[in-house]
Amino acid sequence: MTRLGTGFVTLTLLVALAACSGADPRLMNLRNTEAGPDEFAILPNEPLVIPTELSALPTPTPGGANRADPNPEADAIAALGGNVERAGGVGGDLMGYATRFGVTPGIRETLASEDLEYRRRNDGRLMERLFDVNVYYRAYQPLALDRYAELERLRRAGIRTPSAPPATTQ
């Protein structure tokens, strides 16, 4: 093989090897690894409002709730069109409803081991295994939901989808 041919093959192999390298997708990292603040942990206070009747204010209780404190449950219920007065008992009712048929002890460990076994069966090609390339998304591709096809299926069935973009007309 000529010197030019050997150089071309070497360069091609290096480019192919460099194409295989890459960082893990950031969506799989569930923990915040950055030095800055966690933007989801900050809840802004409600605006201060002075009522017309100051006697309508509740008596202050040390360590109690403040009228300007955020109430994410009530805000979510109001945003979804629900009854805000029922916001106080949502947590217990929801948990009771979700666990009405019982709770499997150790479900997290069971799911983690089943997930590991599934990923081992769908492990990727030889070069991906050899160079430890992440094949997470390709392994779970058959289980992914096509959101646009699902939206069209719901619309054809006559189900309202008010939060989705309107259907395009041409």
Beta strands, then each sheet from edge to edge (+ up, - down):
end
